[in-house]
């Protein structure tokens, strides 16, 4: 499956045609509680990741929150 993530085209052979956003998060090795996702211009609520389908060519913006401070 080919996806555009943060402006870069990426190929994911491990994602099947019925893949969900939660599958992508797992493939990317990201922690669910530290990520926000926009799919084709729409924010996808975390509660919907397990049912939100991905399609080849989807444009995703993924923001990964990083903790830190002084």
PQR file with spaces between the fields and no chain letter, atoms N, CA, C, O and H, PARSE charges and radii, in Angstrom:
ATOM       1  N    UNK     1       0.850   -1.176    0.000 -0.4000 1.5000
ATOM       2  CA   UNK     1       0.000    0.000    0.000 -0.0000 2.0000
ATOM       3  C    UNK     1       0.893    1.235    0.000  0.5500 1.7000
ATOM       4  O    UNK     1       1.863    1.316    0.754 -0.5500 1.4000
ATOM       5  N    UNK     2       0.556    2.176   -0.841 -0.4000 1.5000
ATOM       6  CA   UNK     2       1.307    3.420   -0.919 -0.0000 2.0000
ATOM       7  C    UNK     2       0.532    4.516   -0.209  0.5500 1.7000
ATOM       8  O    UNK     2      -0.641    4.748   -0.500 -0.5500 1.4000
ATOM       9  H    UNK     2      -0.232    2.110   -1.454  0.4000 1.0000
ATOM      10  N    UNK     3       1.199    5.194    0.732 -0.4000 1.5000
ATOM      11  CA   UNK     3       0.599    6.285    1.496 -0.0000 2.0000
ATOM      12  C    UNK     3       1.509    7.500    1.429  0.5500 1.7000
ATOM      13  O    UNK     3       2.722    7.370    1.266 -0.5500 1.4000
ATOM      14  H    UNK     3       2.152    5.005    0.968  0.4000 1.0000
ATOM      15  N    UNK     4       0.922    8.668    1.555 -0.4000 1.5000
ATOM      16  CA   UNK     4       1.706    9.899    1.647 -0.0000 2.0000
ATOM      17  C    UNK     4       1.653   10.316    3.110  0.5500 1.7000
ATOM      18  O    UNK     4       0.601   10.703    3.619 -0.5500 1.4000
ATOM      19  H    UNK     4      -0.063    8.773    1.687  0.4000 1.0000
ATOM      20  N    UNK     5       2.798   10.232    3.780 -0.4000 1.5000
ATOM      21  CA   UNK     5       2.864   10.546    5.200 -0.0000 2.0000
ATOM      22  C    UNK     5       3.739   11.779    5.391  0.5500 1.7000
ATOM      23  O    UNK     5       4.919   11.787    5.042 -0.5500 1.4000
ATOM      24  H    UNK     5       3.653    9.918    3.367  0.4000 1.0000
ATOM      25  N    UNK     6       3.135   12.809    5.949 -0.4000 1.5000
ATOM      26  CA   UNK     6       3.828   14.085    6.178 -0.0000 2.0000
ATOM      27  C    UNK     6       4.537   14.561    4.912  0.5500 1.7000
ATOM      28  O    UNK     6       5.665   15.051    4.959 -0.5500 1.4000
ATOM      29  H    UNK     6       2.176   12.802    6.232  0.4000 1.0000
ATOM      30  N    UNK     7       3.844   14.403    3.773 -0.4000 1.5000
ATOM      31  CA   UNK     7       4.362   14.897    2.502 -0.0000 2.0000
ATOM      32  C    UNK     7       5.290   13.959    1.765  0.5500 1.7000
ATOM      33  O    UNK     7       5.730   14.288    0.664 -0.5500 1.4000
ATOM      34  H    UNK     7       2.927   14.005    3.735  0.4000 1.0000
ATOM      35  N    UNK     8       5.607   12.800    2.326 -0.4000 1.5000
ATOM      36  CA   UNK     8       6.519   11.859    1.680 -0.0000 2.0000
ATOM      37  C    UNK     8       5.792   10.584    1.298  0.5500 1.7000
ATOM      38  O    UNK     8       5.069   10.003    2.108 -0.5500 1.4000
ATOM      39  H    UNK     8       5.249   12.533    3.221  0.4000 1.0000
ATOM      40  N    UNK     9       5.987   10.148    0.056 -0.4000 1.5000
ATOM      41  CA   UNK     9       5.376    8.914   -0.418 -0.0000 2.0000
ATOM      42  C    UNK     9       6.125    7.735    0.194  0.5500 1.7000
ATOM      43  O    UNK     9       7.351    7.656    0.121 -0.5500 1.4000
ATOM      44  H    UNK     9       6.574   10.619   -0.602  0.4000 1.0000
ATOM      45  N    UNK    10       5.367    6.818    0.801 -0.4000 1.5000
ATOM      46  CA   UNK    10       5.967    5.638    1.428 -0.0000 2.0000
ATOM      47  C    UNK    10       5.173    4.410    1.021  0.5500 1.7000
ATOM      48  O    UNK    10       3.953    4.466    0.867 -0.5500 1.4000
ATOM      49  H    UNK    10       4.370    6.882    0.861  0.4000 1.0000
ATOM      50  N    UNK    11       5.875    3.306    0.849 -0.4000 1.5000
ATOM      51  CA   UNK    11       5.273    2.034    0.472 -0.0000 2.0000
ATOM      52  C    UNK    11       5.268    1.113    1.690  0.5500 1.7000
ATOM      53  O    UNK    11       6.280    0.977    2.377 -0.5500 1.4000
ATOM      54  H    UNK    11       6.866    3.261    0.974  0.4000 1.0000
ATOM      55  N    UNK    12       4.121    0.483    1.952 -0.4000 1.5000
ATOM      56  CA   UNK    12       3.974   -0.420    3.087 -0.0000 2.0000
ATOM      57  C    UNK    12       3.483   -1.777    2.589  0.5500 1.7000
ATOM      58  O    UNK    12       2.281   -1.991    2.433 -0.5500 1.4000
ATOM      59  H    UNK    12       3.298    0.594    1.394  0.4000 1.0000
ATOM      60  N    UNK    13       4.412   -2.681    2.345 -0.4000 1.5000
ATOM      61  CA   UNK    13       4.046   -4.014    1.852 -0.0000 2.0000
ATOM      62  C    UNK    13       3.331   -4.828    2.922  0.5500 1.7000
ATOM      63  O    UNK    13       2.606   -5.770    2.602 -0.5500 1.4000
ATOM      64  H    UNK    13       5.389   -2.507    2.473  0.4000 1.0000
ATOM      65  N    UNK    14       3.528   -4.474    4.187 -0.4000 1.5000
ATOM      66  CA   UNK    14       2.918   -5.231    5.277 -0.0000 2.0000
ATOM      67  C    UNK    14       1.459   -4.857    5.540  0.5500 1.7000
ATOM      68  O    UNK    14       0.794   -5.508    6.346 -0.5500 1.4000
ATOM      69  H    UNK    14       4.117   -3.709    4.447  0.4000 1.0000
ATOM      70  N    UNK    15       0.953   -3.822    4.875 -0.4000 1.5000
ATOM      71  CA   UNK    15      -0.447   -3.419    5.044 -0.0000 2.0000
ATOM      72  C    UNK    15      -1.303   -4.027    3.937  0.5500 1.7000
ATOM      73  O    UNK    15      -0.991   -3.896    2.753 -0.5500 1.4000
ATOM      74  H    UNK    15       1.492   -3.293    4.220  0.4000 1.0000
ATOM      75  N    UNK    16      -2.370   -4.682    4.330 -0.4000 1.5000
ATOM      76  CA   UNK    16      -3.291   -5.309    3.381 -0.0000 2.0000
ATOM      77  C    UNK    16      -4.317   -4.283    2.895  0.5500 1.7000
ATOM      78  O    UNK    16      -4.423   -3.200    3.471 -0.5500 1.4000
ATOM      79  H    UNK    16      -2.624   -4.789    5.291  0.4000 1.0000
ATOM      80  N    UNK    17      -5.071   -4.610    1.844 -0.4000 1.5000
ATOM      81  CA   UNK    17      -6.081   -3.656    1.353 -0.0000 2.0000
ATOM      82  C    UNK    17      -7.153   -3.285    2.378  0.5500 1.7000
ATOM      83  O    UNK    17      -7.799   -2.249    2.228 -0.5500 1.4000
ATOM      84  H    UNK    17      -4.985   -5.490    1.376  0.4000 1.0000
ATOM      85  N    UNK    18      -7.357   -4.092    3.403 -0.4000 1.5000
ATOM      86  CA   UNK    18      -8.363   -3.760    4.428 -0.0000 2.0000
ATOM      87  C    UNK    18      -7.719   -3.220    5.707  0.5500 1.7000
ATOM      88  O    UNK    18      -8.310   -3.309    6.783 -0.5500 1.4000
ATOM      89  H    UNK    18      -6.832   -4.934    3.525  0.4000 1.0000
ATOM      90  N    UNK    19      -6.513   -2.664    5.593 -0.4000 1.5000
ATOM      91  CA   UNK    19      -5.783   -2.152    6.756 -0.0000 2.0000
ATOM      92  C    UNK    19      -6.486   -0.945    7.365  0.5500 1.7000
ATOM      93  O    UNK    19      -7.164   -0.175    6.684 -0.5500 1.4000
ATOM      94  H    UNK    19      -6.033   -2.592    4.719  0.4000 1.0000
ATOM      95  N    UNK    20      -6.301   -0.815    8.649 -0.4000 1.5000
ATOM      96  CA   UNK    20      -6.863    0.295    9.428 -0.0000 2.0000
ATOM      97  C    UNK    20      -5.723    1.201    9.900  0.5500 1.7000
ATOM      98  O    UNK    20      -4.551    0.837    9.807 -0.5500 1.4000
ATOM      99  H    UNK    20      -5.751   -1.441    9.202  0.4000 1.0000
ATOM     100  N    UNK    21      -6.077    2.366   10.398 -0.4000 1.5000
ATOM     101  CA   UNK    21      -5.063    3.287   10.921 -0.0000 2.0000
ATOM     102  C    UNK    21      -4.312    2.646   12.082  0.5500 1.7000
ATOM     103  O    UNK    21      -3.106    2.852   12.219 -0.5500 1.4000
ATOM     104  H    UNK    21      -7.029    2.662   10.473  0.4000 1.0000
ATOM     105  N    UNK    22      -4.989    1.882   12.910 -0.4000 1.5000
ATOM     106  CA   UNK    22      -4.314    1.213   14.031 -0.0000 2.0000
ATOM     107  C    UNK    22      -3.225    0.270   13.526  0.5500 1.7000
ATOM     108  O    UNK    22      -2.197    0.113   14.185 -0.5500 1.4000
ATOM     109  H    UNK    22      -5.969    1.714   12.799  0.4000 1.0000
ATOM     110  N    UNK    23      -3.432   -0.364   12.364 -0.4000 1.5000
ATOM     111  CA   UNK    23      -2.414   -1.236   11.781 -0.0000 2.0000
ATOM     112  C    UNK    23      -1.180   -0.425   11.380  0.5500 1.7000
ATOM     113  O    UNK    23      -0.048   -0.855   11.598 -0.5500 1.4000
ATOM     114  H    UNK    23      -4.267   -0.237   11.829  0.4000 1.0000
ATOM     115  N    UNK    24      -1.408    0.736   10.800 -0.4000 1.5000
ATOM     116  CA   UNK    24      -0.296    1.599   10.402 -0.0000 2.0000
ATOM     117  C    UNK    24       0.501    2.043   11.621  0.5500 1.7000
ATOM     118  O    UNK    24       1.732    2.044   11.586 -0.5500 1.4000
ATOM     119  H    UNK    24      -2.328    1.086   10.622  0.4000 1.0000
ATOM     120  N    UNK    25      -0.174    2.414   12.685 -0.4000 1.5000
ATOM     121  CA   UNK    25       0.508    2.839   13.907 -0.0000 2.0000
ATOM     122  C    UNK    25       1.415    1.722   14.419  0.5500 1.7000
ATOM     123  O    UNK    25       2.539    1.969   14.855 -0.5500 1.4000
ATOM     124  H    UNK    25      -1.174    2.414   12.714  0.4000 1.0000
ATOM     125  N    UNK    26       0.911    0.496   14.359 -0.4000 1.5000
ATOM     126  CA   UNK    26       1.717   -0.655   14.791 -0.0000 2.0000
ATOM     127  C    UNK    26       2.934   -0.843   13.896  0.5500 1.7000
ATOM     128  O    UNK    26       4.042   -1.058   14.388 -0.5500 1.4000
ATOM     129  H    UNK    26      -0.002    0.295   14.005  0.4000 1.0000
ATOM     130  N    UNK    27       2.731   -0.761   12.580 -0.4000 1.5000
ATOM     131  CA   UNK    27       3.834   -0.925   11.626 -0.0000 2.0000
ATOM     132  C    UNK    27       4.899    0.143   11.847  0.5500 1.7000
ATOM     133  O    UNK    27       6.094   -0.134   11.744 -0.5500 1.4000
ATOM     134  H    UNK    27       1.831   -0.587   12.181  0.4000 1.0000
ATOM     135  N    UNK    28       4.467    1.352   12.147 -0.4000 1.5000
ATOM     136  CA   UNK    28       5.415    2.453   12.372 -0.0000 2.0000
ATOM     137  C    UNK    28       6.072    2.395   13.750  0.5500 1.7000
ATOM     138  O    UNK    28       7.042    3.107   14.009 -0.5500 1.4000
ATOM     139  H    UNK    28       3.497    1.577   12.231  0.4000 1.0000
ATOM     140  N    UNK    29       5.542    1.546   14.634 -0.4000 1.5000
ATOM     141  CA   UNK    29       6.117    1.411   15.977 -0.0000 2.0000
ATOM     142  C    UNK    29       5.852    2.607   16.873  0.5500 1.7000
ATOM     143  O    UNK    29       6.648    2.916   17.760 -0.5500 1.4000
ATOM     144  H    UNK    29       4.755    0.967   14.424  0.4000 1.0000
ATOM     145  N    UNK    30       4.733    3.281   16.642 -0.4000 1.5000
ATOM     146  CA   UNK    30       4.393    4.451   17.447 -0.0000 2.0000
ATOM     147  C    UNK    30       3.481    4.068   18.604  0.5500 1.7000
ATOM     148  O    UNK    30       2.760    3.073   18.536 -0.5500 1.4000
ATOM     149  H    UNK    30       4.086    3.030   15.922  0.4000 1.0000
ATOM     150  N    UNK    31       3.518    4.862   19.661 -0.4000 1.5000
ATOM     151  CA   UNK    31       2.647    4.640   20.815 -0.0000 2.0000
ATOM     152  C    UNK    31       1.344    5.409   20.600  0.5500 1.7000
ATOM     153  O    UNK    31       1.354    6.603   20.299 -0.5500 1.4000
ATOM     154  H    UNK    31       4.104    5.671   19.717  0.4000 1.0000
ATOM     155  N    UNK    32       0.228    4.706   20.759 -0.4000 1.5000
ATOM     156  CA   UNK    32      -1.094    5.301   20.508 -0.0000 2.0000
ATOM     157  C    UNK    32      -1.341    6.580   21.278  0.5500 1.7000
ATOM     158  O    UNK    32      -1.968    7.501   20.754 -0.5500 1.4000
ATOM     159  H    UNK    32       0.220    3.736   21.003  0.4000 1.0000
ATOM     160  N    UNK    33      -0.862    6.660   22.512 -0.4000 1.5000
ATOM     161  CA   UNK    33      -1.183    7.809   23.357 -0.0000 2.0000
ATOM     162  C    UNK    33      -0.345    9.044   23.056  0.5500 1.7000
ATOM     163  O    UNK    33      -0.529   10.083   23.691 -0.5500 1.4000
ATOM     164  H    UNK    33      -0.352    5.912   22.937  0.4000 1.0000
ATOM     165  N    UNK    34       0.572    8.946   22.098 -0.4000 1.5000
ATOM     166  CA   UNK    34       1.449   10.085   21.794 -0.0000 2.0000
ATOM     167  C    UNK    34       1.367   10.523   20.339  0.5500 1.7000
ATOM     168  O    UNK    34       2.275   11.179   19.829 -0.5500 1.4000
ATOM     169  H    UNK    34       0.721    8.103   21.582  0.4000 1.0000
ATOM     170  N    UNK    35       0.266   10.156   19.668 -0.4000 1.5000
ATOM     171  CA   UNK    35       0.150   10.412   18.237 -0.0000 2.0000
ATOM     172  C    UNK    35      -1.200   11.063   17.921  0.5500 1.7000
ATOM     173  O    UNK    35      -2.221   10.732   18.525 -0.5500 1.4000
ATOM     174  H    UNK    35      -0.472    9.623   20.083  0.4000 1.0000
ATOM     175  N    UNK    36      -1.183   11.984   16.975 -0.4000 1.5000
ATOM     176  CA   UNK    36      -2.411   12.550   16.403 -0.0000 2.0000
ATOM     177  C    UNK    36      -2.332   12.328   14.896  0.5500 1.7000
ATOM     178  O    UNK    36      -1.261   12.446   14.300 -0.5500 1.4000
ATOM     179  H    UNK    36      -0.354   12.253   16.485  0.4000 1.0000
ATOM     180  N    UNK    37      -3.481   12.004   14.280 -0.4000 1.5000
ATOM     181  CA   UNK    37      -3.488   11.668   12.859 -0.0000 2.0000
ATOM     182  C    UNK    37      -4.580   12.430   12.126  0.5500 1.7000
ATOM     183  O    UNK    37      -5.717   12.545   12.585 -0.5500 1.4000
ATOM     184  H    UNK    37      -4.351   11.908   14.765  0.4000 1.0000
ATOM     185  N    UNK    38      -4.187   12.943   10.972 -0.4000 1.5000
ATOM     186  CA   UNK    38      -5.119   13.553   10.035 -0.0000 2.0000
ATOM     187  C    UNK    38      -5.074   12.718    8.761  0.5500 1.7000
ATOM     188  O    UNK    38      -3.998   12.436    8.234 -0.5500 1.4000
ATOM     189  H    UNK    38      -3.264   12.850   10.600  0.4000 1.0000
ATOM     190  N    UNK    39      -6.245   12.324    8.269 -0.4000 1.5000
ATOM     191  CA   UNK    39      -6.335   11.512    7.054 -0.0000 2.0000
ATOM     192  C    UNK    39      -7.106   12.298    6.007  0.5500 1.7000
ATOM     193  O    UNK    39      -8.276   12.631    6.194 -0.5500 1.4000
ATOM     194  H    UNK    39      -7.119   12.553    8.698  0.4000 1.0000
ATOM     195  N    UNK    40      -6.438   12.584    4.913 -0.4000 1.5000
ATOM     196  CA   UNK    40      -7.054   13.325    3.805 -0.0000 2.0000
ATOM     197  C    UNK    40      -7.751   14.600    4.280  0.5500 1.7000
ATOM     198  O    UNK    40      -8.863   14.915    3.856 -0.5500 1.4000
ATOM     199  H    UNK    40      -5.487   12.313    4.761  0.4000 1.0000
ATOM     200  N    UNK    41      -7.069   15.324    5.170 -0.4000 1.5000
ATOM     201  CA   UNK    41      -7.565   16.616    5.623 -0.0000 2.0000
ATOM     202  C    UNK    41      -8.519   16.585    6.799  0.5500 1.7000
ATOM     203  O    UNK    41      -8.982   17.636    7.243 -0.5500 1.4000
ATOM     204  H    UNK    41      -6.165   15.068    5.513  0.4000 1.0000
ATOM     205  N    UNK    42      -8.824   15.398    7.317 -0.4000 1.5000
ATOM     206  CA   UNK    42      -9.748   15.269    8.448 -0.0000 2.0000
ATOM     207  C    UNK    42      -9.046   14.613    9.629  0.5500 1.7000
ATOM     208  O    UNK    42      -8.395   13.580    9.470 -0.5500 1.4000
ATOM     209  H    UNK    42      -8.448   14.545    6.956  0.4000 1.0000
ATOM     210  N    UNK    43      -9.175   15.202   10.806 -0.4000 1.5000
ATOM     211  CA   UNK    43      -8.603   14.594   12.005 -0.0000 2.0000
ATOM     212  C    UNK    43      -9.376   13.319   12.314  0.5500 1.7000
ATOM     213  O    UNK    43     -10.606   13.298   12.292 -0.5500 1.4000
ATOM     214  H    UNK    43      -9.704   16.040   10.936  0.4000 1.0000
ATOM     215  N    UNK    44      -8.629   12.256   12.602 -0.4000 1.5000
ATOM     216  CA   UNK    44      -9.247   10.964   12.934 -0.0000 2.0000
ATOM     217  C    UNK    44      -9.147   10.779   14.448  0.5500 1.7000
ATOM     218  O    UNK    44      -8.044   10.678   14.984 -0.5500 1.4000
ATOM     219  H    UNK    44      -7.630   12.273   12.619  0.4000 1.0000
ATOM     220  N    UNK    45     -10.278   10.733   15.138 -0.4000 1.5000
ATOM     221  CA   UNK    45     -10.243   10.530   16.591 -0.0000 2.0000
ATOM     222  C    UNK    45      -9.592    9.180   16.933  0.5500 1.7000
ATOM     223  O    UNK    45      -9.803    8.184   16.240 -0.5500 1.4000
ATOM     224  H    UNK    45     -11.175   10.815   14.702  0.4000 1.0000
ATOM     225  N    UNK    46      -8.819    9.167   17.985 -0.4000 1.5000
ATOM     226  CA   UNK    46      -8.129    7.949   18.417 -0.0000 2.0000
ATOM     227  C    UNK    46      -9.104    6.776   18.564  0.5500 1.7000
ATOM     228  O    UNK    46      -8.753    5.641   18.240 -0.5500 1.4000
ATOM     229  H    UNK    46      -8.647    9.975   18.548  0.4000 1.0000
ATOM     230  N    UNK    47     -10.295    7.031   19.037 -0.4000 1.5000
ATOM     231  CA   UNK    47     -11.289    5.970   19.226 -0.0000 2.0000
ATOM     232  C    UNK    47     -11.711    5.328   17.900  0.5500 1.7000
ATOM     233  O    UNK    47     -12.276    4.234   17.901 -0.5500 1.4000
ATOM     234  H    UNK    47     -10.581    7.953   19.300  0.4000 1.0000
ATOM     235  N    UNK    48     -11.448    5.987   16.785 -0.4000 1.5000
ATOM     236  CA   UNK    48     -11.842    5.458   15.470 -0.0000 2.0000
ATOM     237  C    UNK    48     -10.713    4.750   14.727  0.5500 1.7000
ATOM     238  O    UNK    48     -10.949    4.189   13.657 -0.5500 1.4000
ATOM     239  H    UNK    48     -10.990    6.876   16.784  0.4000 1.0000
ATOM     240  N    UNK    49      -9.515    4.759   15.256 -0.4000 1.5000
ATOM     241  CA   UNK    49      -8.373    4.188   14.544 -0.0000 2.0000
ATOM     242  C    UNK    49      -8.563    2.720   14.175  0.5500 1.7000
ATOM     243  O    UNK    49      -8.104    2.286   13.118 -0.5500 1.4000
ATOM     244  H    UNK    49      -9.323    5.214   16.125  0.4000 1.0000
ATOM     245  N    UNK    50      -9.228    1.956   15.025 -0.4000 1.5000
ATOM     246  CA   UNK    50      -9.400    0.518   14.771 -0.0000 2.0000
ATOM     247  C    UNK    50     -10.409    0.236   13.659  0.5500 1.7000
ATOM     248  O    UNK    50     -10.474   -0.884   13.153 -0.5500 1.4000
ATOM     249  H    UNK    50      -9.601    2.309   15.883  0.4000 1.0000
ATOM     250  N    UNK    51     -11.193    1.240   13.277 -0.4000 1.5000
ATOM     251  CA   UNK    51     -12.197    1.044   12.229 -0.0000 2.0000
ATOM     252  C    UNK    51     -11.973    1.938   11.007  0.5500 1.7000
ATOM     253  O    UNK    51     -12.630    1.755    9.982 -0.5500 1.4000
ATOM     254  H    UNK    51     -11.140    2.150   13.688  0.4000 1.0000
ATOM     255  N    UNK    52     -11.061    2.896   11.103 -0.4000 1.5000
ATOM     256  CA   UNK    52     -10.798    3.831   10.002 -0.0000 2.0000
ATOM     257  C    UNK    52      -9.926    3.146    8.949  0.5500 1.7000
ATOM     258  O    UNK    52      -8.753    2.861    9.189 -0.5500 1.4000
ATOM     259  H    UNK    52     -10.527    3.046   11.936  0.4000 1.0000
ATOM     260  N    UNK    53     -10.515    2.886    7.779 -0.4000 1.5000
ATOM     261  CA   UNK    53      -9.814    2.188    6.695 -0.0000 2.0000
ATOM     262  C    UNK    53      -8.777    3.087    6.033  0.5500 1.7000
ATOM     263  O    UNK    53      -8.946    4.301    5.927 -0.5500 1.4000
ATOM     264  H    UNK    53     -11.468    3.118    7.583  0.4000 1.0000
ATOM     265  N    UNK    54      -7.702    2.448    5.594 -0.4000 1.5000
ATOM     266  CA   UNK    54      -6.695    3.118    4.787 -0.0000 2.0000
ATOM     267  C    UNK    54      -6.875    2.674    3.339  0.5500 1.7000
ATOM     268  O    UNK    54      -7.248    1.532    3.072 -0.5500 1.4000
ATOM     269  H    UNK    54      -7.565    1.462    5.680  0.4000 1.0000
ATOM     270  N    UNK    55      -6.611    3.577    2.417 -0.4000 1.5000
ATOM     271  CA   UNK    55      -6.623    3.248    0.999 -0.0000 2.0000
ATOM     272  C    UNK    55      -5.315    3.737    0.399  0.5500 1.7000
ATOM     273  O    UNK    55      -4.779    4.771    0.798 -0.5500 1.4000
ATOM     274  H    UNK    55      -6.308    4.505    2.634  0.4000 1.0000
ATOM     275  N    UNK    56      -4.815    2.985   -0.555 -0.4000 1.5000
ATOM     276  CA   UNK    56      -3.595    3.397   -1.223 -0.0000 2.0000
ATOM     277  C    UNK    56      -3.789    4.809   -1.768  0.5500 1.7000
ATOM     278  O    UNK    56      -4.812    5.111   -2.382 -0.5500 1.4000
ATOM     279  H    UNK    56      -5.251    2.145   -0.879  0.4000 1.0000
ATOM     280  N    UNK    57      -2.804    5.665   -1.541 -0.4000 1.5000
ATOM     281  CA   UNK    57      -2.877    7.054   -1.978 -0.0000 2.0000
ATOM     282  C    UNK    57      -3.363    8.016   -0.915  0.5500 1.7000
ATOM     283  O    UNK    57      -3.314    9.230   -1.112 -0.5500 1.4000
ATOM     284  H    UNK    57      -1.973    5.420   -1.042  0.4000 1.0000
ATOM     285  N    UNK    58      -3.841    7.488    0.232 -0.4000 1.5000
ATOM     286  CA   UNK    58      -4.277    8.376    1.314 -0.0000 2.0000
ATOM     287  C    UNK    58      -3.148    9.311    1.720  0.5500 1.7000
ATOM     288  O    UNK    58      -1.973    8.944    1.693 -0.5500 1.4000
ATOM     289  H    UNK    58      -3.881    6.502    0.392  0.4000 1.0000
ATOM     290  N    UNK    59      -3.530   10.528    2.098 -0.4000 1.5000
ATOM     291  CA   UNK    59      -2.565   11.512    2.595 -0.0000 2.0000
ATOM     292  C    UNK    59      -2.771   11.633    4.094  0.5500 1.7000
ATOM     293  O    UNK    59      -3.852   11.991    4.560 -0.5500 1.4000
ATOM     294  H    UNK    59      -4.484   10.826    2.121  0.4000 1.0000
ATOM     295  N    UNK    60      -1.721   11.330    4.838 -0.4000 1.5000
ATOM     296  CA   UNK    60      -1.795   11.361    6.295 -0.0000 2.0000
ATOM     297  C    UNK    60      -0.770   12.333    6.853  0.5500 1.7000
ATOM     298  O    UNK    60       0.367   12.410    6.388 -0.5500 1.4000
ATOM     299  H    UNK    60      -0.843   11.039    4.459  0.4000 1.0000
ATOM     300  N    UNK    61      -1.201   13.059    7.846 -0.4000 1.5000
ATOM     301  CA   UNK    61      -0.283   13.877    8.634 -0.0000 2.0000
ATOM     302  C    UNK    61      -0.250   13.224   10.001  0.5500 1.7000
ATOM     303  O    UNK    61      -1.285   13.048   10.643 -0.5500 1.4000
ATOM     304  H    UNK    61      -2.125   12.996    8.223  0.4000 1.0000
ATOM     305  N    UNK    62       0.941   12.868   10.438 -0.4000 1.5000
ATOM     306  CA   UNK    62       1.097   12.201   11.723 -0.0000 2.0000
ATOM     307  C    UNK    62       1.988   13.069   12.602  0.5500 1.7000
ATOM     308  O    UNK    62       3.120   13.398   12.248 -0.5500 1.4000
ATOM     309  H    UNK    62       1.782   13.011    9.916  0.4000 1.0000
ATOM     310  N    UNK    63       1.443   13.425   13.752 -0.4000 1.5000
ATOM     311  CA   UNK    63       2.188   14.229   14.716 -0.0000 2.0000
ATOM     312  C    UNK    63       2.471   13.340   15.912  0.5500 1.7000
ATOM     313  O    UNK    63       1.563   12.753   16.500 -0.5500 1.4000
ATOM     314  H    UNK    63       0.524   13.157   14.040  0.4000 1.0000
ATOM     315  N    UNK    64       3.746   13.251   16.261 -0.4000 1.5000
ATOM     316  CA   UNK    64       4.178   12.418   17.391 -0.0000 2.0000
ATOM     317  C    UNK    64       4.621   13.365   18.504  0.5500 1.7000
ATOM     318  O    UNK    64       5.570   14.130   18.339 -0.5500 1.4000
ATOM     319  H    UNK    64       4.484   13.728   15.783  0.4000 1.0000
ATOM     320  N    UNK    65       3.932   13.305   19.622 -0.4000 1.5000
ATOM     321  CA   UNK    65       4.257   14.163   20.744 -0.0000 2.0000
ATOM     322  C    UNK    65       5.445   13.620   21.519  0.5500 1.7000
ATOM     323  O    UNK    65       5.537   12.424   21.793 -0.5500 1.4000
ATOM     324  H    UNK    65       3.161   12.683   19.756  0.4000 1.0000
ATOM     325  N    UNK    66       6.337   14.509   21.859 -0.4000 1.5000
ATOM     326  CA   UNK    66       7.536   14.123   22.606 -0.0000 2.0000
ATOM     327  C    UNK    66       7.551   14.902   23.908  0.5500 1.7000
ATOM     328  O    UNK    66       7.408   16.125   23.916 -0.5500 1.4000
ATOM     329  H    UNK    66       6.262   15.481   21.636  0.4000 1.0000
ATOM     330  N    UNK    67       7.723   14.187   25.004 -0.4000 1.5000
ATOM     331  CA   UNK    67       7.768   14.842   26.307 -0.0000 2.0000
ATOM     332  C    UNK    67       9.148   15.407   26.591  0.5500 1.7000
ATOM     333  O    UNK    67      10.135   15.046   25.950 -0.5500 1.4000
ATOM     334  H    UNK    67       7.840   13.194   24.998  0.4000 1.0000
ATOM     335  N    UNK    68       9.189   16.267   27.528 -0.4000 1.5000
ATOM     336  CA   UNK    68      10.469   16.843   27.909 -0.0000 2.0000
ATOM     337  C    UNK    68      10.231   18.127   28.666  0.5500 1.7000
ATOM     338  O    UNK    68       9.094   18.561   28.846 -0.5500 1.4000
ATOM     339  H    UNK    68       8.387   16.560   28.048  0.4000 1.0000
ATOM     340  N    UNK    69      11.262   18.696   29.082 -0.4000 1.5000
ATOM     341  CA   UNK    69      11.121   19.956   29.801 -0.0000 2.0000
ATOM     342  C    UNK    69      12.393   20.303   30.533  0.5500 1.7000
ATOM     343  O    UNK    69      13.441   19.681   30.361 -0.5500 1.4000
ATOM     344  H    UNK    69      12.186   18.343   28.935  0.4000 1.0000
ATOM     345  N    UNK    70      12.260   21.295   31.338 -0.4000 1.5000
ATOM     346  CA   UNK    70      13.437   21.771   32.078 -0.0000 2.0000
ATOM     347  C    UNK    70      13.499   21.180   33.454  0.5500 1.7000
ATOM     348  O    UNK    70      14.424   21.473   34.210 -0.5500 1.4000
ATOM     349  H    UNK    70      11.408   21.800   31.479  0.4000 1.0000
